[in-house]
Amino acid sequence: LVNVFRVAGARYGIDWRLLFAQCWKESNFVLNARGAAGEKGMAQFMPGTWEGFGRGNPDNPRDAAEAQARYLRYNANYLAARGITDPRMAIAAYNAGLSAAAAAGRFENLSPEVQLYVADVWRRYQFLAQYWR
């Protein structure tokens, strides 16, 4: 599974450990996970988001990691074009939607729920980055 994240991250310029941390938070790596709002797969894609960024099957680890990296890269590029360069904001956009993250502009302006989500993913990422190359 680690190699799946490494390949997807390298392809889209996203640290594979961030992808790993986010899937850890989203589904604890359950491949066929289902969320109450219709999210699917280990990366918990909403159907509409999967239509735009996914290819293949959201329950397939490679397809999910590729779509996750593609979507995070899109979010980061979109936000950077608007002067928002904090990498946590791309994670916020993944969770709350791109328009919500862009409207907030800064981490501190996000809703408390989204801040908690992002902080949890970021803590996991920092832990992984410290111990795993």
N, C-alpha and C positions, 0 to 999 in steps of 0.2 A: 504493500500500500504506500509506503514511503516513496518508492520510486515513481509511482503515479503522480504524486504531488510534486516531486522534483522535476519531472518532465513538463508538467503543465505550468509550473512556476517559471521555469526557464523559457518556455515558449512565449510567455506574456510579460516577462519582467516583474514577476511577483515572487517574493520570497516564499519558497515552498513551505517554510515553517508557519507562515501566516495562514496559508491555505489549510494546513494541517490543524492549526489552532482553531480556525473557524469551524471546520467540520467536527472537531472535537466538541465544540460548544453547541453546534446546530443539532447533531444527531448521535454523538458519541460513536460515530463511524458505522451506524446501522445503515446498511446499504439500501434497504427497502423501507426506510422510515417514512411515516406519514404524519403530517401535522394537522391540527384541528382546523386550520384555515385553508387546507388543500396543498400544503407544501409536500414535496416528494424528494426522496433520495437522501443520501448522506449529507448533501449540501443544502437540502431543504428549499428547493426552488419552487416558487409559485408557478402555476401553469403558464401564465402570460410571460413571465420572465424567462422561463425555459424556452418558450416559442421564439423569443428574440435572441437568446444567447446559447441555448443548448443544441446539441446535435446528438442524435442517438437516443439513449435511454437514461433518464435521471437516476435509475437504480444501478447503473453500471459505474463502477468507480472511476474509470478513465474518462468516460463521457462527463460525469459530474465534476471531476477536478478540472477538466479542460473548460467547461462552461463557467465554473466558479472563477477561475483565473481570468478568463475572457471578460466576465462581468465586472470583476474588481478592477481590471485594467481600464475598461470603458468608464467606470465610475471615477477612477482617479484622473483620467484624462479630461473628462467632462468638468470635473470640479477644478482642476488646475487651470483650465481655460478661463475660469471665472475667478482666479486668484486664490482658490482654496487648496492649499498644498499639504495640510496636515493629513498624513496617511490614515489616521483613524477615521477621517470623514468618508473615505471610500468604504470602510467597513460599516459605518452608520448608514450609508446609502444602500448597502446590501440588505440591511435590516429594515430600515424605515422607508426606503424609496429615495431615488435620486433627487426628486423635487424637494422633499423634506430636508435632506442634507444640504442642498444648495441654498434653500431658504434660510436655514439656520446659520450657515456660513462659518460657524466656529463650534468646536466641541462643546463649549460651555453653554451654547444656545440650544442644544438638542434637548429633547424631552428627557426627564430622569430615567425612564424605561430604556430609551435608546442609549443613554450614557452608560447605564449598567451593563447592557449587552456589549457595547464596544469595549468597556473597561475589562470585562471578563475575557473577551477574545484577546485583547492586548496583553493582559497578564499571562495568559497561556502562551502567547507568541513569545513574550520576553523570556519566559521559563525555557521554552524549547530552544530559543536562540542562544541562551546561556550554556546549555548542556549538549546541544545536538548540532553538528556541523553539516 
